[in-house]
Amino acid sequence: MTRGNQREQDRAKAAKKAAATKGKPKESASSLAKRKESDAEILRAKQKKKEDEKAAGTATGK
């Protein structure tokens, strides 16, 4: 076994991480949907801005 005690260290680290996230409440379906819609709206706004900039750039002859 060439890894030594790396496996045991990784397992301990994973157990510690799992214990830390165990107490946190999960996101409800309604808040998840709301967050997804919010993120989608932000991305649509960014895409529109980029398209407007591109259109303005081609109109000026750049």
Secondary structure as GFF3:
##gff-version 3
##sequence-region A 1 62
A	DSSP	alpha_helix	6	22	.	.	.	ID=ss1
A	DSSP	alpha_helix	29	59	.	.	.	ID=ss2
###
